[in-house]
Amino acid sequence: MTLRPFWNYYGGKWRAAPLYPAPSHGTIIEPFAGAAGYSMRYPDRKVILVEKYPVIAEIWRYLIGATSSEIAALPIADSVDDLPASMPQGAKWLIGFNLSSACATPRRTTSSGVKMLRASGRYRSAGWTVERRARCAAQVDRIRHWTVLECGYDEAPDIDATWFVDPPYQGRAGSHYRHGSKAIDYPALGAWCQALRGQVMVCEAVGASWLQFQAHASIKAGPNGTGRSAEALWTNSGSAGRQLSLRAVAEGGGV
């Protein structure tokens, strides 16, 4: 059973995940986890999320530990300043991410873009709404067995697994994250990826050269799906990336 994103994250891979090879191992590890778009497609696997950004790590700790009734009782708000001071910080950050669309950090108030989506009538659930809250509440029991590790990618467990590595992309596209492209040693990351055991997929934009990436897919990008992103893939299985090369995602990206 596929789960939907708990929040829409900048550069997220939930919509694009079906274009990537399915996991061949019982354990999925996502370094640079973000909103875990790939794992959300395979939630019944053993999932290990590796996330350096404390905000996102805390959101996952909260979601993994929260009950459905606790999520369902969270207040609906257009500003985190209106939330009770006693609310868990992870819940506040979860709501903050939902106040915008495809952002890299949580917001304090509902963005103008989300308000426009609501007003259009097509996305009435945009923002932190009753519908979005209900979705989150209905899903948390499905991730109770997941694990989150707050650490760098190179501190992930050295085990055989399906590795979905989706780092901040080299250059401007990856500069928006709290721990973005300027902080990453890409040659070192490439060497680390090649040494991983199991099934390994590494995402990047077309043109990146720190691994031998293959053109993989053209996907809709941005909060409204109005742009496109030329995606590249490196995989240690050789032919898997080429078999899916240049397919297009029909739905919008950024989740």
TABEL-V281380 format. One record per helix or strand of 3 or more residues. SS is the DSSP state (H for helix, E for strand). FROM is the first residue (numbers start at 1). LEN is the number of residues. If there is no record, write none. Layout:
ss=SS from=FROM len=LEN
ss=SS from=FROM len=LEN
This chain:
ss=H from=17 len=3
ss=E from=27 len=5
ss=H from=39 len=3
ss=E from=46 len=5
ss=H from=54 len=12
ss=H from=68 len=5
ss=H from=80 len=3
ss=H from=89 len=10
ss=H from=112 len=9
ss=H from=130 len=14
ss=E from=147 len=3
ss=H from=153 len=3
ss=E from=161 len=5
ss=H from=172 len=3
ss=H from=181 len=3
ss=H from=186 len=10
ss=E from=198 len=8
ss=E from=214 len=8
ss=E from=227 len=9
ss=H from=240 len=4
